[in-house]
Amino acid sequence: MVLPPRSISDAPPESRGIPRVLLAADAVVVDYPGVRALDRVSAEFRAGEIHAIVGENGAGKSTLMKVLSGSVRPTAGAVRVAGAARTFNAPSEAIRAGIAMVHQELNLVPTLDVAENVCLGRESVGAFGLRVDRRRQRARATELLAMLGSSLDPTRAAGDLSVAEAQFVEIAKCLASDAQVLIFDEPTAVLGEHEAERLLSLLGRLRDEGRAIVFISHHLDEVVAIADRVTVLRDGALVQSFARDHVAGHGAPLRDALGAAVDEARIANAMVGRELGSIYPPKGAAVSEELAIELVGFGAVGRSRGISLAVRPGEIVGVAGLVGSGRTETAEAMVGLRRREGVLRVGGREVSFPGAREALRAGVAYVSEDRKGRGLHVSLPSVANMTLPSLERHVRAGGLSVDGASERAVTARWIEAFSIRCARPDLPISSLSGGNQQKFALARWIEAAPRVLVIDEPTRGVDVGAKGEIYRIVADLAAKGLACIVISSELPELIGLAHRVVVMRNGRLAGELSREKLARRDCEERIVRIASGLPEQEEGAAA
């Protein structure tokens, strides 16, 4: 994913020579109960630069961004804006200082429409300030969404949006602030490849306008492609920095302090503090010819239709497709979260689930891509979140009490298995980083011991080391007979993990790549062509 290099002559004046510092963290410390989230971190964010912050889950990335954007006050240290120390008591104060942030967790007002969310706090008023000019608001929202390549209806209610659509609205809301420092926390995590490319191109244009772009991503290919500077955090401390030559411009490679070129593997090793091998486990074979789950002419009413798919015990089937192709809606219909049509069979028996609870009782678990809305109860402790789907195993005295020791033991086991950074499992799960919340969201459903596991974006917001742990656990469960359906926007993830990949387009299955085709060099291109409605290349054209 490579953006065209910018020429020095076209760069804004402040980016010729050393770019000026718009925002800085000065020896920032943040302490939470039982853990130091940031330990004397200093970093500068310059005009005309994209500055990437990378690190494992719990390394302190999001905490640093919350300090810079006014959501968290540091325990010690300072935030400096244009060289002057500032204390922000709320994000609104940071916005007035020219700093805006798109958070990893979406924060739209579901009862307002798209335009109202985009312009929230910056409403267009008319009639001497006595009323909101809704026409101007909708025009402004349409303009900003178009910059992202989105044609969302500005009058649509935010509560009806998919996670990917809501992400576009969050980004448009950030752009509406006209801030000089824009902070993006995992902005492409829920976007497909084409949508992500459009967003990264937009970040390049915003940088070339002279803004400072702060960018958190676990997609290291994105970091290498667009970042002018990279800061690596580990265990709350800054451990290494890389940068491009500011004179050579964006086309130059990232380099370390000694001048050596830096690639994705080098950044990953700096993040985890060790050499990383292949993160994908060997692919086994289906353990039975019987069908664990079968869809016949299946669909989510109004969003997908005519889908026929069968998955055997021990098989991992990937589902690819562009944003809006109907992948998530189909999965939700399978477990009763949407109205469905067609036939669904589990273990050879036709079933219809009124809700996710009944689906789980039949052995079908669904891990939602929306961990905040449907994946977790963010106000409950980590322990309660872990055991809620399997709570009947921990009740005693005929349901009159819950065995707390049993709950804590299960939680501790999964914390160790997934290397979850969780100092206090009795605290609300909202106190954890987004990636660690994602690990809990996956582990709680695996703990329920389903026969069929449907996972939507399983590694959203998860660092490269933890991805390997998740892939290993899913592969081990498949080897023991779990049937797994993995929906993902990361094509390398599907290619590396799945036995075969089906591709959705416009609510229908548009194609399938067998295990043999996934082993070909051109498999990623084939998936993209099918998802985009382009004709496939002839066999042997790109062997």
C-alpha positions as CSV (number, residue, x, y, z in Angstrom):
1,M,0.0,0.0,0.0
2,V,2.2,2.9,-1.3
3,L,1.2,6.5,-1.7
4,P,2.9,8.6,-4.4
5,P,5.9,10.5,-3.1
6,R,5.4,14.2,-2.6
7,S,8.0,16.6,-4.1
8,I,9.9,19.0,-1.9
9,S,8.8,21.9,-4.0
10,D,5.2,21.1,-3.4
11,A,5.6,20.7,0.3
12,P,4.3,23.4,2.6
13,P,6.9,26.0,3.7
14,E,7.1,24.7,7.2
15,S,8.0,21.2,6.0
16,R,11.0,22.4,4.0
17,G,13.9,22.0,6.5
18,I,12.9,20.9,10.0
19,P,9.1,20.9,10.4
20,R,7.8,22.9,13.4
21,V,6.4,21.1,16.4
22,L,2.7,21.6,16.8
23,L,2.2,19.3,19.8
24,A,4.5,17.5,22.2
25,A,4.4,15.1,25.2
26,D,7.0,16.0,27.8
27,A,8.0,13.2,30.2
28,V,4.3,12.1,30.5
29,V,3.4,9.7,33.3
30,V,0.0,8.1,33.7
31,D,-0.7,5.8,36.7
32,Y,-3.8,3.6,37.0
33,P,-4.6,1.4,40.0
34,G,-2.0,-1.3,40.0
35,V,-0.3,-0.4,36.7
36,R,1.8,2.4,35.2
37,A,0.3,3.0,31.8
38,L,2.9,5.5,30.6
39,D,6.4,6.0,32.1
40,R,8.0,9.3,31.2
41,V,7.1,9.3,27.5
42,S,8.3,12.2,25.4
43,A,7.4,12.7,21.8
44,E,7.0,15.5,19.3
45,F,4.4,15.8,16.6
46,R,5.3,18.1,13.7
47,A,3.5,20.0,11.0
48,G,3.5,18.2,7.6
49,E,4.3,14.8,9.2
50,I,2.4,11.5,9.8
51,H,3.7,10.2,13.1
52,A,2.8,6.6,13.8
53,I,2.6,5.2,17.4
54,V,3.0,1.4,17.5
55,G,3.3,-1.2,20.3
56,E,1.7,-4.3,21.7
57,N,-1.8,-4.2,23.3
58,G,-1.4,-2.4,26.7
59,A,1.8,-0.7,25.6
60,G,0.3,2.7,26.3
61,K,-0.6,3.9,22.8
62,S,-4.3,4.8,23.4
63,T,-3.5,6.2,26.9
64,L,-0.9,8.6,25.3
65,M,-3.5,9.7,22.7
66,K,-6.1,10.3,25.4
67,V,-3.6,12.5,27.3
68,L,-2.9,14.5,24.1
69,S,-6.6,14.9,23.3
70,G,-7.8,15.9,26.8
71,S,-9.6,12.7,27.8
72,V,-7.0,11.8,30.5
73,R,-4.9,14.1,32.7
74,P,-1.3,12.9,33.2
75,T,-0.1,12.0,36.6
76,A,3.1,13.8,35.9
77,G,4.7,15.5,32.9
78,A,3.2,18.0,30.5
79,V,1.5,18.5,27.1
80,R,2.8,21.3,25.1
81,V,0.9,23.0,22.2
82,A,3.2,25.2,20.0
83,G,5.8,25.1,22.8
84,A,3.4,26.2,25.6
85,A,2.4,23.9,28.4
86,R,-1.3,23.2,28.5
87,T,-3.7,21.4,30.9
88,F,-6.8,20.0,29.3
89,N,-9.7,19.3,31.6
90,A,-11.9,17.9,28.7
91,P,-11.6,16.9,25.0
92,S,-13.6,20.1,24.2
93,E,-10.6,22.2,25.4
94,A,-8.2,20.2,23.3
95,I,-10.5,20.7,20.2
96,R,-10.4,24.5,20.9
97,A,-6.6,24.2,20.9
98,G,-6.7,22.6,17.5
99,I,-6.4,18.9,18.5
100,A,-9.1,16.4,17.4
101,M,-9.2,12.6,17.8
102,V,-10.9,9.6,16.2
103,H,-11.1,7.0,19.0
104,Q,-10.7,3.3,18.5
105,E,-14.1,2.8,20.2
106,L,-16.9,4.6,18.3
107,N,-18.8,7.3,20.1
108,L,-21.7,8.4,17.9
109,V,-25.0,9.5,19.3
110,P,-27.3,6.7,17.9
111,T,-30.5,8.8,18.1
112,L,-29.0,11.6,15.9
113,D,-28.6,11.3,12.1
114,V,-25.3,11.2,10.3
115,A,-25.1,14.9,9.6
116,E,-26.0,15.8,13.2
117,N,-23.2,13.6,14.5
118,V,-20.6,15.0,12.0
119,C,-21.5,18.6,13.0
120,L,-22.1,18.0,16.7
121,G,-20.7,20.9,18.7
122,R,-20.2,22.8,15.4
123,E,-23.8,23.2,14.3
124,S,-24.6,25.5,11.3
125,V,-27.1,28.0,12.6
126,G,-29.4,30.4,10.8
127,A,-32.1,32.9,11.6
128,F,-29.8,34.9,13.8
129,G,-28.7,31.8,15.7
130,L,-32.3,30.8,16.6
131,R,-32.3,27.5,14.5
132,V,-30.0,24.9,13.1
133,D,-29.5,25.1,9.3
134,R,-30.0,21.4,8.6
135,R,-29.4,21.9,4.8
136,R,-25.9,23.3,5.4
137,Q,-25.2,20.6,7.9
138,R,-26.1,17.8,5.5
139,A,-24.1,19.5,2.7
140,R,-21.1,19.7,4.9
141,A,-21.4,16.1,6.1
142,T,-21.9,14.9,2.5
143,E,-18.7,16.8,1.4
144,L,-16.6,15.3,4.2
145,L,-17.9,11.8,3.7
146,A,-17.2,12.2,-0.1
147,M,-13.5,12.9,0.8
148,L,-13.5,9.4,2.4
149,G,-15.1,7.9,-0.7
150,S,-18.4,7.3,1.2
151,S,-21.9,8.0,-0.1
152,L,-23.7,7.6,3.2
153,D,-27.1,9.3,3.4
154,P,-26.6,12.2,5.8
155,T,-30.2,11.8,7.1
156,R,-29.7,8.2,8.1
157,A,-29.8,7.5,11.9
158,A,-26.4,6.7,13.4
159,G,-27.9,3.8,15.3
160,D,-28.6,2.0,12.0
161,L,-25.1,2.1,10.7
162,S,-22.7,-0.8,10.5
163,V,-19.4,-0.5,12.4
164,A,-17.5,0.4,9.2
165,E,-20.1,3.0,8.2
166,A,-19.9,4.5,11.8
167,Q,-16.1,4.7,11.4
168,F,-16.5,6.9,8.4
169,V,-18.8,9.2,10.3
170,E,-16.3,9.4,13.2
171,I,-13.5,10.3,10.8
172,A,-15.7,12.9,9.1
173,K,-16.6,14.4,12.5
174,C,-12.9,14.7,13.2
175,L,-12.3,16.4,9.9
176,A,-15.1,18.8,10.5
177,S,-13.2,20.4,13.4
178,D,-10.5,21.8,11.0
179,A,-7.9,20.9,13.7
180,Q,-4.2,21.2,12.9
181,V,-3.4,18.1,14.9
182,L,-5.5,15.0,13.9
183,I,-5.2,11.8,16.0
184,F,-6.4,8.5,14.5
185,D,-6.6,5.5,16.8
186,E,-6.8,2.3,14.6
187,P,-8.9,4.1,11.9
188,T,-8.6,1.3,9.3
189,A,-9.3,-1.6,11.7
190,V,-12.9,-2.1,10.5
191,L,-12.4,-1.0,6.9
192,G,-11.9,-3.2,3.9
193,E,-8.8,-2.8,1.7
194,H,-10.2,-0.3,-0.8
195,E,-11.8,1.8,2.0
196,A,-8.5,1.7,3.9
197,E,-6.5,2.8,0.9
198,R,-8.8,5.8,0.4
199,L,-8.4,6.8,4.0
200,L,-4.6,6.5,3.9
201,S,-4.5,8.7,0.7
202,L,-6.6,11.3,2.6
203,L,-4.2,11.2,5.5
204,G,-1.4,11.9,3.0
205,R,-3.3,14.9,1.6
206,L,-4.0,16.3,5.1
207,R,-0.3,15.9,5.9
208,D,0.7,17.8,2.8
209,E,-1.6,20.7,3.9
210,G,0.7,21.1,6.9
211,R,-1.2,19.3,9.6
212,A,0.3,17.0,12.1
213,I,-1.2,13.5,11.8
214,V,-0.9,11.1,14.7
215,F,-1.6,7.5,13.6
216,I,-2.0,4.4,15.7
217,S,-2.1,1.1,13.7
218,H,-1.4,-2.6,14.1
219,H,-1.2,-2.8,10.3
220,L,2.6,-2.4,10.0
221,D,2.3,-2.3,6.2
222,E,0.3,0.9,6.6
223,V,2.9,2.3,9.0
224,V,5.8,1.6,6.6
225,A,3.8,3.0,3.6
226,I,2.7,6.4,5.0
227,A,4.5,7.3,8.3
228,D,7.2,9.9,8.3
229,R,8.1,9.1,11.9
230,V,7.5,6.0,14.0
231,T,7.5,5.8,17.8
232,V,7.6,2.4,19.4
233,L,6.1,1.9,22.9
234,R,6.6,-1.2,25.1
235,D,5.2,-1.6,28.6
236,G,4.4,2.1,28.8
237,A,7.8,3.3,27.9
238,L,9.3,4.7,24.6
239,V,11.8,2.1,23.4
240,Q,12.7,3.1,19.9
241,S,12.1,5.7,17.1
242,F,12.4,5.6,13.4
243,A,12.1,8.4,10.8
244,R,12.4,9.3,7.2
245,D,14.8,12.0,6.0
246,H,12.6,15.1,6.1
247,V,14.5,16.5,3.1
248,A,14.2,13.3,1.0
249,G,10.5,13.3,1.6
250,H,7.9,10.5,1.8
251,G,9.5,8.3,-0.9
252,A,12.6,7.7,1.3
253,P,12.7,4.6,3.6
254,L,12.3,4.7,7.4
255,R,15.7,4.6,9.1
256,D,16.9,4.0,12.7
257,A,19.3,6.2,14.6
258,L,22.3,4.6,12.9
259,G,20.9,5.1,9.4
260,A,19.8,1.5,8.7
261,A,16.6,1.0,6.7
262,V,13.6,-0.2,8.7
263,D,10.9,-2.6,7.5
264,E,7.8,-4.2,9.0
265,A,9.7,-7.0,10.6
266,R,12.1,-4.6,12.3
267,I,9.2,-2.6,13.7
268,A,7.5,-5.8,14.9
269,N,10.6,-7.0,16.7
270,A,10.9,-3.6,18.4
271,M,7.3,-3.8,19.6
272,V,7.6,-7.3,21.2
273,G,11.3,-7.2,22.1
274,R,12.1,-10.5,20.3
275,E,12.4,-12.0,16.9
276,L,9.0,-13.0,15.4
277,G,8.6,-16.0,13.1
278,S,5.5,-16.9,11.0
279,I,2.3,-16.0,13.0
280,Y,0.2,-18.6,11.1
281,P,0.0,-22.1,12.4
282,P,0.1,-25.2,10.0
283,K,-3.3,-26.0,8.5
284,G,-4.8,-29.3,9.5
285,A,-7.6,-31.1,7.8
286,A,-11.3,-31.5,8.5
287,V,-11.8,-34.1,11.2
288,S,-15.2,-35.4,9.8
289,E,-17.1,-35.4,6.6
290,E,-20.3,-34.7,8.4
291,L,-21.6,-31.1,8.3
292,A,-21.3,-29.0,11.5
293,I,-23.3,-26.1,10.0
294,E,-25.1,-25.7,6.6
295,L,-26.7,-22.7,5.0
296,V,-29.1,-23.3,2.0
297,G,-30.6,-20.3,0.2
298,F,-29.8,-18.3,3.4
299,G,-29.7,-14.6,3.9
300,A,-30.3,-11.6,6.2
301,V,-33.6,-10.1,5.1
302,G,-32.8,-7.0,3.0
303,R,-29.0,-7.4,3.3
304,S,-28.1,-10.8,1.8
305,R,-29.7,-13.7,0.0
306,G,-29.2,-17.0,-1.7
307,I,-26.2,-18.1,0.3
308,S,-25.3,-21.8,0.4
309,L,-22.4,-22.8,2.5
310,A,-21.4,-25.9,4.5
311,V,-18.6,-26.1,7.1
312,R,-17.3,-29.4,8.5
313,P,-15.9,-30.1,12.0
314,G,-12.2,-29.1,12.0
315,E,-12.6,-26.7,9.1
316,I,-11.8,-23.0,9.1
317,V,-13.7,-21.1,6.4
318,G,-12.8,-17.5,5.7
319,V,-15.4,-14.9,4.5
320,A,-14.0,-12.0,2.5
321,G,-15.8,-9.0,0.9
322,L,-15.9,-5.2,0.7
323,V,-17.6,-3.1,3.3
324,G,-21.3,-3.4,2.7
325,S,-21.1,-6.8,1.1
326,G,-23.4,-8.4,3.7
327,R,-20.8,-10.5,5.7
328,T,-21.7,-9.2,9.2
329,E,-25.4,-9.1,8.5
330,T,-25.4,-12.7,7.4
331,A,-23.5,-13.8,10.5
332,E,-26.0,-11.9,12.7
333,A,-28.9,-13.6,11.0
334,M,-27.3,-17.0,11.6
335,V,-27.5,-16.5,15.4
336,G,-30.9,-14.7,15.5
337,L,-29.7,-11.1,15.8
338,R,-31.4,-10.3,12.4
339,R,-34.4,-11.5,10.5
340,R,-33.4,-14.4,8.2
341,E,-34.6,-16.2,5.2
342,G,-33.7,-19.7,3.9
343,V,-32.5,-22.8,5.7
344,L,-30.0,-23.2,8.5
345,R,-28.9,-26.6,9.7
346,V,-26.7,-27.4,12.7
347,G,-25.5,-31.0,13.1
348,G,-27.9,-32.0,10.3
349,R,-31.0,-30.6,12.1
350,E,-32.9,-27.5,10.7
351,V,-32.9,-24.7,13.3
352,S,-34.1,-21.2,13.8
353,F,-32.8,-19.1,16.6
354,P,-34.8,-16.3,18.2
355,G,-31.5,-14.9,19.7
356,A,-27.9,-15.5,20.4
357,R,-28.6,-17.3,23.7
358,E,-30.6,-20.0,21.9
359,A,-27.9,-20.2,19.3
360,L,-25.2,-20.8,22.0
361,R,-27.3,-23.5,23.6
362,A,-27.3,-25.3,20.2
363,G,-23.5,-24.9,20.0
364,V,-23.2,-21.9,17.8
365,A,-21.3,-18.9,19.2
366,Y,-20.9,-15.5,17.5
367,V,-18.0,-13.1,18.3
368,S,-19.2,-9.6,17.1
369,E,-17.0,-7.1,15.4
370,D,-18.7,-4.5,17.6
371,R,-17.1,-5.4,20.9
372,K,-18.4,-2.2,22.7
373,G,-22.0,-2.5,21.5
374,R,-22.5,-6.3,21.3
375,G,-19.3,-8.0,22.2
376,L,-18.8,-6.9,25.8
377,H,-20.5,-5.3,28.8
378,V,-18.0,-2.6,29.3
379,S,-19.2,-1.5,32.7
380,L,-18.8,-5.0,34.2
381,P,-15.6,-6.4,35.5
382,S,-13.3,-8.5,33.3
383,V,-14.2,-11.6,35.3
384,A,-18.0,-11.1,34.8
385,N,-17.4,-10.6,31.1
386,M,-15.4,-13.7,30.8
387,T,-17.9,-16.1,32.4
388,L,-21.2,-14.5,31.4
389,P,-21.8,-16.8,28.4
390,S,-21.0,-19.9,30.4
391,L,-22.3,-18.7,33.8
392,E,-24.3,-21.9,34.5
393,R,-21.0,-23.7,35.1
394,H,-20.2,-21.4,38.0
395,V,-23.6,-21.2,39.8
396,R,-24.1,-23.1,43.0
397,A,-27.0,-23.9,45.4
398,G,-29.5,-24.3,42.6
399,G,-28.6,-20.9,41.1
400,L,-28.7,-18.9,44.4
401,S,-25.0,-18.1,44.3
402,V,-22.0,-17.8,42.0
403,D,-18.7,-19.5,42.7
404,G,-16.3,-16.5,42.5
405,A,-13.2,-18.7,42.9
406,S,-14.2,-20.7,39.9
407,E,-14.8,-17.6,37.8
408,R,-11.5,-16.1,38.8
409,A,-9.7,-19.3,37.9
410,V,-11.2,-19.5,34.5
411,T,-10.4,-15.8,33.9
412,A,-6.8,-16.3,35.0
413,R,-6.4,-19.2,32.7
414,W,-7.5,-17.2,29.6
415,I,-5.4,-14.2,30.7
416,E,-2.4,-16.4,30.6
417,A,-3.4,-18.2,27.4
418,F,-4.0,-14.9,25.5
419,S,-1.3,-12.9,27.3
420,I,-3.9,-10.4,28.3
421,R,-2.6,-7.3,30.1
422,C,-5.0,-7.1,33.0
423,A,-3.7,-6.1,36.4
424,R,-7.1,-6.1,38.1
425,P,-9.7,-8.5,36.7
426,D,-12.2,-7.0,39.2
427,L,-12.1,-3.6,37.5
428,P,-14.5,-2.7,34.7
429,I,-13.3,-4.1,31.4
430,S,-13.4,-0.6,29.9
431,S,-10.2,0.1,31.9
432,L,-8.3,-2.3,29.5
433,S,-6.8,-1.3,26.1
434,G,-9.0,-2.0,23.1
435,G,-6.8,-5.0,22.0
436,N,-7.0,-6.6,25.4
437,Q,-10.8,-6.1,25.4
438,Q,-10.8,-7.9,22.0
439,K,-8.9,-10.9,23.5
440,F,-11.5,-11.1,26.2
441,A,-14.4,-10.9,23.7
442,L,-12.9,-13.9,21.8
443,A,-11.9,-15.9,24.9
444,R,-15.3,-15.7,26.6
445,W,-17.1,-17.4,23.7
446,I,-14.4,-20.1,23.3
447,E,-14.8,-20.8,27.0
448,A,-18.5,-21.6,26.3
449,A,-17.2,-24.6,24.3
450,P,-19.3,-24.2,21.1
451,R,-19.3,-26.6,18.2
452,V,-19.5,-23.8,15.6
453,L,-17.6,-20.5,16.1
454,V,-18.4,-17.5,13.9
455,I,-15.8,-14.8,14.4
456,D,-16.2,-11.3,12.9
457,E,-12.9,-9.4,12.6
458,P,-11.1,-11.6,15.3
459,T,-8.0,-9.5,15.5
460,R,-9.4,-6.0,15.3
461,G,-7.0,-3.7,17.3
462,V,-4.8,-6.7,18.3
463,D,-1.0,-6.4,18.0
464,V,1.1,-8.7,15.8
465,G,2.3,-10.9,18.6
466,A,-1.2,-11.5,20.0
467,K,-2.5,-12.2,16.5
468,G,-0.3,-15.3,16.4
469,E,-1.6,-16.4,19.8
470,I,-5.2,-16.1,18.5
471,Y,-4.5,-17.9,15.3
472,R,-2.8,-20.7,17.2
473,I,-5.8,-21.1,19.6
474,V,-8.3,-21.2,16.8
475,A,-6.2,-23.7,14.8
476,D,-5.9,-25.9,17.9
477,L,-9.7,-25.8,18.5
478,A,-10.3,-26.7,14.8
479,A,-7.9,-29.6,15.2
480,K,-10.2,-30.8,18.0
481,G,-13.3,-30.6,15.9
482,L,-14.5,-27.0,16.1
483,A,-16.1,-25.6,12.9
484,C,-15.0,-22.0,12.4
485,I,-16.2,-19.2,10.1
486,V,-13.9,-16.2,10.1
487,I,-15.0,-12.9,8.7
488,S,-12.1,-10.5,8.1
489,S,-11.1,-7.5,6.1
490,E,-7.5,-8.6,6.4
491,L,-6.8,-10.8,3.4
492,P,-3.4,-12.1,4.6
493,E,-5.3,-13.2,7.8
494,L,-7.8,-15.2,5.8
495,I,-5.2,-16.6,3.5
496,G,-2.9,-17.7,6.3
497,L,-5.5,-19.1,8.6
498,A,-8.4,-20.5,6.6
499,H,-8.7,-23.8,4.7
500,R,-10.8,-22.1,2.0
501,V,-12.2,-18.6,1.5
502,V,-15.6,-17.6,0.2
503,V,-16.1,-14.1,-1.2
504,M,-19.3,-12.0,-0.8
505,R,-20.4,-9.2,-3.1
506,N,-23.7,-7.3,-3.0
507,G,-25.2,-9.7,-0.5
508,R,-24.4,-12.9,-2.4
509,L,-21.6,-15.4,-2.6
510,A,-19.6,-14.3,-5.6
511,G,-16.8,-16.9,-5.5
512,E,-14.6,-19.3,-3.6
513,L,-10.9,-20.0,-3.3
514,S,-9.9,-23.6,-2.4
515,R,-7.0,-24.6,-0.2
516,E,-5.0,-25.1,-3.4
517,K,-5.8,-21.7,-4.7
518,L,-4.9,-20.0,-1.4
519,A,-1.4,-21.4,-1.8
520,R,-0.9,-19.5,-5.1
521,R,1.0,-16.2,-5.2
522,D,-1.9,-14.4,-6.8
523,C,-4.6,-15.5,-4.3
524,E,-5.0,-12.0,-2.7
525,E,-5.5,-10.4,-6.1
526,R,-8.0,-13.1,-7.0
527,I,-10.0,-12.3,-3.8
528,V,-10.0,-8.6,-4.6
529,R,-11.1,-9.1,-8.2
530,I,-14.0,-11.3,-7.1
531,A,-15.1,-8.9,-4.3
532,S,-14.9,-6.0,-6.8
533,G,-16.9,-7.7,-9.5
534,L,-13.9,-7.9,-11.9
535,P,-13.3,-11.0,-14.1
536,E,-10.8,-13.5,-12.7
537,Q,-7.5,-13.9,-14.5
538,E,-7.1,-17.1,-16.4
539,E,-5.4,-20.0,-14.7
540,G,-1.7,-19.9,-15.0
541,A,-1.6,-16.1,-15.7
542,A,0.0,-15.4,-12.4
543,A,1.2,-18.7,-11.1
